[in-house]
């Protein structure tokens, strides 16, 4: 098949982008003719894969690039388009016109103008988008990351337009049943949505580890293997909850792996809590460094306070035999079962998180047993071979559907 893969950034800056790189490599290896359409990025291309960079790939107002995109699509004449990240509605509209569109909806951005399904007071939003968004914005507590004004109205309009476009997609893919339910609530027909859990290449020869910084190596060597909290440093990832849990654990040490707008604030919080000697902030690290770091740690903590669509880093840790303690949110229960790779805790509850960590850090045999069960589950359910076979079937079936003519 001639497959056009659309992704905002061609680089491993997060779980969604790592997935794009991995699945492109797998589809190319399977013999498909692959072209990547992206807004930039410097990751190497798999052998035989072409790349086309489009200015304004995710820009709501970059309509001057629309004619350029239409020309690109006409020249490529793909059998199917696989869109792996959010983009502007005008881009999605052109993709739908060019070929049957399969969109992997990896986060909340398609159906949530506030981007994270959270109210300003931290409560979870369970209402459909559209008119309800206007009411929340102006008449109620509002959205955490959406403030009243013209920009908010534009974003609500953009989400509404993009949902309309995606009702004409051949197939929408999601990694969890929770995400499927969100799309159905947003008005996408249930028979257009397929659950396809993420795979992971962690702990295989396909993914090479990369050197860690001297500072991180020194921290890892200075005491018992620490907890790792791997997250983008934003409020909904709950890193502050992890720090509060560490205060309750006398000797626990942690690596906070990630970057984001809260980095300095979290550093200051760690200092105030007296954790400077027990916490190491890595800043941003690449996929190879994550691969090197995971097996050096005793536990992975995912203390999210929002509804995670899936939680890819969790199965990456499980692939290494590292037990996972994660908040019971969103799609997490669909891959994290009690004792089979880890345990779920109450979101936002530092005491509950500390309770689990206290037991696990004191019992290496328990960690080993849980980690071994998690690794076995990854081998059964989350390796690329099974995933790519299912994805190829979906893309083949989609390529046989008709394209709507506007």
C-alpha positions as CSV (number, residue, x, y, z in Angstrom):
1,X,0.0,0.0,0.0
2,X,1.0,3.6,-0.5
3,X,0.5,5.0,3.0
4,X,0.8,8.7,3.9
5,X,1.6,9.1,7.6
6,X,0.8,12.5,9.1
7,X,2.5,13.6,12.3
8,X,3.1,17.0,13.8
9,X,6.8,16.5,14.7
10,X,9.1,13.9,13.4
11,X,11.1,13.4,16.6
12,X,10.7,11.4,19.9
13,X,9.5,14.2,22.1
14,X,6.7,12.3,23.8
15,X,4.8,9.0,23.8
16,X,2.7,9.9,20.7
17,X,5.7,10.9,18.7
18,X,7.6,7.8,19.8
19,X,4.7,5.7,18.6
20,X,4.7,7.5,15.2
21,X,8.4,6.7,14.7
22,X,8.0,3.0,15.8
23,X,4.9,2.3,13.7
24,X,6.5,4.0,10.6
25,X,9.5,1.8,10.9
26,X,7.3,-1.3,11.3
27,X,5.1,-0.5,8.3
28,X,8.1,0.2,6.1
29,X,9.7,-3.1,7.2
30,X,6.5,-4.8,6.2
31,X,7.1,-3.6,2.6
32,X,4.6,-0.6,2.4
33,X,5.4,2.5,0.4
34,X,5.6,5.2,3.2
35,X,5.7,9.0,3.0
36,X,5.8,11.0,6.2
37,X,4.0,14.4,6.2
38,X,5.1,16.5,9.2
39,X,5.6,20.0,10.5
40,X,9.3,19.5,11.3
41,X,11.7,17.4,13.4
42,X,15.1,15.8,13.0
43,X,14.7,12.1,13.7
44,X,16.3,9.7,11.2
45,X,14.0,8.2,8.6
46,X,13.7,4.4,8.2
47,X,15.2,3.1,5.0
48,X,13.0,3.7,2.0
49,X,10.7,6.2,3.8
50,X,10.3,9.7,2.3
51,X,9.5,12.8,4.2
52,X,7.7,16.0,3.2
53,X,7.7,19.0,5.6
54,X,4.6,21.3,5.5
55,X,4.7,24.7,7.1
56,X,1.6,25.3,9.2
57,X,0.8,21.6,9.7
58,X,-0.8,22.4,13.0
59,X,-1.6,26.1,12.5
60,X,-5.2,27.0,12.6
61,X,-4.7,30.1,10.4
62,X,-2.0,28.9,8.0
63,X,-4.5,28.7,5.1
64,X,-1.8,29.9,2.6
65,X,-0.4,26.4,2.8
66,X,-3.7,24.7,1.8
67,X,-3.0,24.9,-1.9
68,X,0.5,23.5,-1.3
69,X,-0.9,20.6,0.7
70,X,-3.5,19.8,-2.0
71,X,-0.8,19.7,-4.6
72,X,1.3,17.4,-2.4
73,X,-1.6,15.0,-1.9
74,X,-2.5,15.0,-5.6
75,X,1.1,14.1,-6.5
76,X,1.4,11.3,-3.9
77,X,-2.1,9.7,-4.6
78,X,-1.9,7.6,-1.4
79,X,-4.1,4.5,-0.9
80,X,-4.8,5.5,2.7
81,X,-3.8,8.3,5.1
82,X,-2.7,7.4,8.7
83,X,-2.9,10.6,10.8
84,X,-1.0,10.1,14.2
85,X,-1.2,13.6,15.8
86,X,-3.5,16.6,16.0
87,X,-3.5,19.1,13.2
88,X,-5.5,22.1,12.0
89,X,-9.0,21.3,10.7
90,X,-8.1,22.6,7.2
91,X,-5.3,20.0,7.1
92,X,-7.6,17.1,8.2
93,X,-10.2,18.3,5.6
94,X,-7.6,18.0,2.8
95,X,-6.5,14.6,4.0
96,X,-10.1,13.3,4.1
97,X,-10.5,14.5,0.5
98,X,-7.3,12.9,-0.7
99,X,-7.8,9.3,0.5
100,X,-9.5,7.3,3.1
101,X,-8.4,8.7,6.5
102,X,-7.5,6.6,9.5
103,X,-6.8,8.8,12.5
104,X,-5.2,7.5,15.7
105,X,-6.7,9.7,18.4
106,X,-3.9,9.6,21.0
107,X,-5.0,12.4,23.3
108,X,-8.0,14.7,24.2
109,X,-7.3,17.4,21.7
110,X,-9.8,16.2,19.1
111,X,-12.8,16.6,21.4
112,X,-11.7,18.9,24.2
113,X,-11.0,22.6,23.6
114,X,-9.4,22.8,27.1
115,X,-7.1,19.9,26.0
116,X,-7.3,17.8,29.2
117,X,-10.9,17.4,30.2
118,X,-10.4,19.2,33.5
119,X,-12.4,22.0,35.1
120,X,-10.6,25.0,36.6
121,X,-11.2,23.6,40.1
122,X,-9.5,20.3,39.1
123,X,-12.7,18.4,38.7
124,X,-13.1,16.1,35.7
125,X,-15.3,17.1,32.8
126,X,-17.7,14.5,31.6
127,X,-19.9,16.5,29.2
128,X,-19.8,16.4,25.4
129,X,-18.0,19.3,23.5
130,X,-19.9,22.1,21.7
131,X,-22.6,24.1,23.4
132,X,-21.6,22.7,26.8
133,X,-18.1,24.1,26.3
134,X,-19.5,27.6,25.9
135,X,-21.6,27.2,29.1
136,X,-18.7,26.0,31.1
137,X,-16.5,28.8,29.8
138,X,-18.8,31.7,30.6
139,X,-21.4,30.5,33.1
140,X,-19.6,28.0,35.3
141,X,-16.1,27.3,36.8
142,X,-14.6,26.9,33.3
143,X,-11.8,24.8,31.9
144,X,-8.4,24.6,33.5
145,X,-6.5,25.7,30.4
146,X,-9.2,27.8,28.6
147,X,-9.9,31.3,29.8
148,X,-12.9,33.4,28.5
149,X,-12.1,35.4,25.5
150,X,-11.8,35.4,21.7
151,X,-9.0,32.8,21.8
152,X,-11.2,30.4,23.7
153,X,-14.1,30.8,21.3
154,X,-11.7,30.1,18.4
155,X,-10.5,27.0,20.0
156,X,-14.0,25.7,20.6
157,X,-14.9,26.4,17.0
158,X,-11.7,24.6,15.8
159,X,-12.6,21.5,17.8
160,X,-16.2,21.5,16.5
161,X,-14.9,21.8,12.9
162,X,-12.4,19.0,13.4
163,X,-15.0,16.7,14.9
164,X,-17.2,17.3,11.8
165,X,-14.3,16.4,9.5
166,X,-13.5,13.2,11.5
167,X,-17.0,12.0,11.1
168,X,-16.1,11.4,7.5
169,X,-12.9,9.5,8.4
170,X,-12.8,5.8,7.4
171,X,-11.7,4.7,10.9
172,X,-10.7,6.3,14.2
173,X,-8.3,4.3,16.4
174,X,-7.9,4.7,20.1
175,X,-5.6,2.9,22.6
176,X,-8.2,2.3,25.3
177,X,-11.9,1.8,25.8
178,X,-12.0,4.9,27.9
179,X,-10.9,6.9,24.8
180,X,-13.5,5.2,22.7
181,X,-16.2,6.2,25.1
182,X,-15.0,9.8,24.9
183,X,-15.3,9.9,21.1
184,X,-18.8,8.4,21.2
185,X,-19.8,11.0,23.8
186,X,-18.4,13.7,21.4
187,X,-20.7,12.4,18.6
188,X,-18.5,10.0,16.6
189,X,-20.4,6.9,15.6
190,X,-19.4,3.9,17.7
191,X,-19.0,1.7,14.7
192,X,-16.2,3.9,13.4
193,X,-14.0,3.6,16.4
194,X,-11.6,0.7,17.0
195,X,-9.5,0.0,20.1
196,X,-5.9,-0.7,19.2
197,X,-3.7,-0.7,22.4
198,X,-0.1,0.7,22.0
199,X,2.8,-1.6,21.5
200,X,6.3,-1.0,22.9
201,X,9.8,-1.8,21.6
202,X,11.3,-1.2,25.1
203,X,13.7,-3.8,26.3
204,X,14.2,-5.2,22.8
205,X,17.2,-5.1,20.4
206,X,15.2,-2.6,18.3
207,X,15.7,0.1,20.8
208,X,19.3,1.1,21.8
209,X,19.9,2.8,25.1
210,X,21.8,6.1,25.2
211,X,24.4,7.4,27.7
212,X,23.0,9.2,30.8
213,X,24.5,12.4,32.1
214,X,27.3,12.3,34.6
215,X,25.1,13.9,37.3
216,X,22.4,11.3,36.8
217,X,24.9,8.5,36.9
218,X,26.3,9.8,40.2
219,X,22.8,10.0,41.7
220,X,21.9,6.5,40.6
221,X,25.2,5.2,42.2
222,X,24.8,7.1,45.5
223,X,22.2,4.8,47.1
224,X,19.4,2.3,46.6
225,X,17.8,2.2,43.2
226,X,15.2,5.0,43.2
227,X,11.7,5.5,42.0
228,X,11.3,7.1,38.6
229,X,8.6,9.6,37.8
230,X,8.6,10.0,34.0
231,X,6.2,12.7,32.8
232,X,5.8,16.0,31.1
233,X,6.0,18.5,33.9
234,X,2.5,20.0,33.8
235,X,-0.1,20.1,36.6
236,X,-2.2,17.1,35.4
237,X,0.8,14.7,35.6
238,X,0.7,14.9,39.5
239,X,4.5,15.2,40.0
240,X,3.7,17.3,43.1
241,X,1.8,14.4,44.5
242,X,4.9,12.2,44.1
243,X,7.0,14.7,45.9
244,X,4.5,14.8,48.8
245,X,4.6,11.0,48.9
246,X,8.4,11.0,49.2
247,X,8.2,13.2,52.2
248,X,6.4,10.4,54.0
249,X,9.1,7.9,53.1
250,X,12.3,8.3,55.1
251,X,14.9,7.0,52.7
252,X,13.2,6.9,49.3
253,X,14.9,8.6,46.4
254,X,13.5,9.6,43.0
255,X,14.4,10.6,39.5
256,X,12.0,13.1,38.0
257,X,12.5,12.5,34.3
258,X,11.0,15.1,32.0
259,X,10.6,18.8,31.2
260,X,7.8,21.3,31.1
261,X,6.5,24.6,32.4
262,X,6.5,23.4,36.0
263,X,10.2,22.4,36.2
264,X,11.4,25.3,38.2
265,X,8.3,25.3,40.4
266,X,8.8,21.6,41.2
267,X,12.5,22.1,41.9
268,X,11.5,24.8,44.4
269,X,8.8,22.6,46.0
270,X,11.4,19.8,46.4
271,X,13.7,22.2,48.2
272,X,11.0,23.5,50.5
273,X,10.1,19.9,51.4
274,X,13.7,19.1,52.2
275,X,14.1,16.6,49.3
276,X,17.1,18.2,47.5
277,X,19.4,15.3,48.4
278,X,16.8,12.7,47.5
279,X,15.4,13.9,44.2
280,X,17.2,14.4,40.9
281,X,15.5,16.3,38.0
282,X,16.9,15.2,34.7
283,X,15.2,17.7,32.4
284,X,14.2,16.4,29.0
285,X,15.8,13.1,28.1
286,X,15.4,11.2,24.8
287,X,13.9,7.7,24.2
288,X,17.3,6.0,24.4
289,X,18.1,7.6,27.7
290,X,14.7,6.5,29.1
291,X,15.6,3.0,27.9
292,X,18.8,3.2,29.9
293,X,17.2,4.7,33.0
294,X,14.2,2.4,33.5
295,X,16.0,-0.8,34.4
296,X,18.2,1.2,36.9
297,X,15.1,2.1,39.0
298,X,13.1,0.0,41.4
299,X,9.6,1.4,40.6
300,X,7.9,3.6,38.1
301,X,5.4,6.0,39.5
302,X,2.6,7.6,37.4
303,X,0.8,9.9,39.8
304,X,-1.5,11.5,37.1
305,X,-4.5,13.5,38.3
306,X,-6.1,13.7,34.9
307,X,-7.6,10.9,32.8
308,X,-4.6,9.4,30.9
309,X,-5.7,8.2,27.5
310,X,-3.4,5.2,28.0
311,X,0.0,5.8,29.7
312,X,2.7,4.4,27.3
313,X,5.6,4.8,29.7
314,X,3.8,2.3,32.0
315,X,4.1,-0.6,29.6
316,X,7.7,0.5,28.7
317,X,8.6,0.0,32.4
318,X,6.7,-3.3,32.5
319,X,8.8,-4.5,29.5
320,X,11.9,-4.0,31.7
321,X,10.3,-5.9,34.6
322,X,9.9,-2.7,36.6
323,X,6.7,-2.6,38.7
324,X,4.3,0.3,38.1
325,X,2.2,2.2,40.6
326,X,-0.2,4.5,38.7
327,X,-3.3,6.6,39.4
328,X,-6.6,4.8,38.7
329,X,-7.6,7.1,35.8
330,X,-8.6,7.0,32.2
331,X,-7.2,4.1,30.2
332,X,-4.7,3.0,32.9
333,X,-6.9,0.1,34.2
334,X,-6.9,-1.5,30.8
335,X,-3.2,-2.4,31.0
336,X,-2.4,-2.3,34.7
337,X,-4.0,-5.1,36.7
338,X,-3.5,-5.7,40.4
339,X,-0.3,-7.8,40.9
340,X,0.2,-8.2,37.1
341,X,2.8,-5.5,36.6
342,X,1.7,-3.1,39.4
343,X,-1.1,-1.6,41.3
344,X,-3.4,1.4,40.9
345,X,-3.9,4.1,43.6
346,X,-6.3,7.0,44.3
347,X,-5.4,10.0,42.0
348,X,-4.1,12.9,44.0
349,X,-3.7,10.9,47.2
350,X,0.0,11.2,48.3
351,X,-0.7,8.9,51.3
352,X,-2.0,6.1,49.1
353,X,1.0,6.4,46.8
354,X,3.4,6.4,49.8
355,X,1.7,3.3,51.2
356,X,2.4,1.3,48.1
357,X,5.9,2.6,47.7
358,X,6.8,1.9,51.3
359,X,5.9,-1.8,50.9
360,X,7.5,-2.2,47.5
361,X,10.8,-0.5,48.3
362,X,11.2,-2.7,51.4
363,X,10.6,-6.0,49.5
364,X,12.8,-6.7,46.4
365,X,11.3,-10.2,46.0
366,X,7.8,-8.6,45.8
367,X,9.0,-6.1,43.2
368,X,10.7,-8.9,41.2
369,X,7.5,-11.1,41.2
370,X,5.2,-8.2,40.1
371,X,7.8,-7.1,37.6
372,X,8.1,-10.6,36.1
373,X,4.3,-10.8,35.7
374,X,4.2,-7.4,34.0
375,X,7.0,-8.3,31.6
376,X,5.0,-11.5,30.7
377,X,1.9,-9.4,30.0
378,X,3.8,-7.1,27.7
379,X,5.1,-10.0,25.7
380,X,1.6,-11.4,25.4
381,X,-0.3,-8.2,24.5
382,X,1.9,-5.2,23.8
383,X,4.6,-6.1,21.3
384,X,4.8,-4.5,17.8
385,X,4.2,-7.7,15.8
386,X,0.6,-8.2,17.0
387,X,-0.1,-4.5,16.8
388,X,1.2,-4.0,13.2
389,X,-0.7,-7.0,11.9
390,X,-3.9,-5.5,13.3
391,X,-3.0,-2.1,12.0
392,X,-2.3,-3.4,8.5
393,X,-5.7,-5.1,8.4
394,X,-7.4,-1.8,9.4
395,X,-5.5,0.2,6.8
396,X,-6.2,-2.3,4.1
397,X,-9.9,-2.3,4.8
398,X,-10.0,1.5,5.0
399,X,-8.2,1.8,1.6
400,X,-11.2,0.1,0.0
401,X,-13.7,2.6,1.2
402,X,-14.9,5.6,-0.8
403,X,-13.7,9.2,-0.2
404,X,-16.4,11.8,0.3
405,X,-16.5,14.4,-2.4
406,X,-17.3,17.9,-1.0
